[in-house]
Amino acid sequence: MMFYIKTAQYTATHINKTNIQ
């Protein structure tokens, strides 16, 4: 469960970074 949440947060951050650039 913890790993899934960590991965989801990382993916969301990566998507936000891509949208900003």
C-alpha positions in Angstrom: 0.0 0.0 0.0 2.7 2.4 0.9 4.6 1.7 -2.2 1.6 2.3 -4.4 0.9 5.7 -2.8 4.6 6.7 -3.2 4.5 5.7 -6.9 1.2 7.6 -7.4 2.7 10.8 -5.9 5.9 10.4 -8.0 3.8 10.0 -11.2 1.6 13.0 -10.3 4.7 15.2 -9.7 6.3 14.0 -13.0 3.1 14.9 -14.9 2.9 18.3 -13.3 6.5 19.0 -14.2 5.9 18.0 -17.8 2.8 20.3 -18.1 4.7 23.3 -16.7 7.6 23.0 -19.1 
